[in-house]
Amino acid sequence: MSDRKYRQRGYQDEDRPKGPKGPRPPKPPQERAPGRVLQDASGPKTPNLMAAHEVCRCARCGNLLSLSIAGDARCSRCGVDLHSCIQCVSFDTSARWECTQAVSIPARISPKDARNSCALFTARTTVERQTGTPASSSGSSPSGPSSSARKAFDDLFK
């Protein structure tokens, strides 16, 4: 019987050197196929990539807001003041006075969801993926593709 536990080739071969054989020569640069143009960032996207857009949402209810917030604006859904600390980019609950710009403000602003006149206010925006088709502004009809899919799903259980 053999002294090896497994008989496959390569298992504990003592006569072969271990490790790399030496530095590999650099690979020659590959040339592009003629007529193929690289895609630029501003050009059309491939069909499997979702588009992204910048949005501003209410910190309390998540309602979609306009990107520019006026000083006296309120959320149309929950009524919270929009020019407040909780809507600001600098709002951070772990920072001093709950603001990352605390060095330049003289005192803590309280309550955080009330309107204030902070000169450092910048609305918090996020980049979200567009997973659905945008709603048309000219009277969207209930017979759109999402409702027909919903109707087809409901018809399965009748």
N, C-alpha and C positions, 0 to 999 in steps of 0.2 A: 504494500500500500504506500501511497505517496506521503511525504511529510507535510504537504500543503493541505489546508482545510478545504479550499475550493480548487477545482481543477481548471477554471477558465483561464484562457490566455491573458496575460497582463496582471494577474493578481500576484503581488509580491514577487515580481521578476527582479532578481538580484543583479542580473547582468546588464540591465538597462540603466543609464544614468538618470537620476531624478532631477527635476527642475527644467528650466528653459535651456534650449540648446545655445542660446546666445542672442544678441540683439537682432531683431528682425529688420530687414531692409524696408525703408519707407515705401508705402504704396504709391503708385503713380496716380496723379489726379485724374478723376473720371471726367470725361467730357460730356456735355449735355447733348442730347439728341438734337439734330437740326430741326428747327421750327418750333421747339418747345420753349415757352417763355415762362419764367417764374412768376408766381402770383404776387402782386403787391398788396399791401395792407388795405389800401383804400378801394381796391377793385372789388369785383363780385366775389361773394363767398361761395364755398362749395356747398352743395345742397344739404349735407349732413351737419353743418355747423349752425347753431342758433345765433341769431343776432343779439346784441346787447345794447342797452340804453341806460342812460343815467336818470334816476328818479329821486324824488324827495317824498318821503312818507311821514305821516303824523306819528309822533313817538307814542301816543296813547292808543289810538285805534288802528293805525296802519293805513289810513285813507291816503290815496294818491293826491299829491299837492303839486302846484306849479313850482318850477325851480327857483323863481325869484319870489321872496317872501317880503311883503310890506311890513312896516313897523306895527300896524294896528290889525293885522290879519288874524283870523280865527279859523279853526278847522270847521269845515261845513258839516261834518258828521258828529263830532263829539263836543265841539265848542271850545276846545283848549286854545290858549293864546299861542301863536306860532313863533312870535319873536320872543322866545324864552330860552332858558338854559338847556332844557331837555331836547330842544331842536337844534342845538349848536354843535358844530364839529368838535369844539374844545371841551364839551361835557364829558367828564370821566369820574365815576363814583369813587375811584381809588385815589384820585389826586387831591391835593390840598384845596379846600373849599369847593371840591367837586368840579374843578376847572383846570385844564392844562395850562391856561394863560394866567394862573393865579398870581404870578409875580407882578403883572401889570394892572391888576384890579385892586382897589384899596380895601375892600371888605367883602365878606361872603354875601352872596345874593340868595335870599330865601323868600318865598318858596321857589323851587326850580321850575315849576310849570306856569308861573305867573309872568305877565308881560314885563319886560325890563328894557332899559335904554342902553344896553352895553354896546360900546363902539366896536368891540372885538367879535360881535356875532357874525357867524357864517353858517348858513343852513347846511345841515348834514344831508349829504346825498349818497346814494349807493348805486352801484352798477348791477342791473338785473338782466337776466336772460329773457328774451322774448320767446315764450313757449307757445303762444297762441297767435292768432291773427288779430291785428288791432281792430277795435270796433270802429265802424265807419260813423262819421259825424252826421251824415244825412239819413237819419231814420233807419236804424238797423232793424231788419225784419226778423221775426222769430223763425222763419223758415231757412235760416242759415245752415252751414254745415254742422255746427255743434248741436243744434236742436234736432236735425235729422238723424244724427248719430244717436242722440239720446232717445229719440222716438223709436229707432230700430232696436235699441237695447231694451226699452220698455215692452216692445212688441214680443220679445222672446218669452216673456213670462205671462202672457195672456192666455 
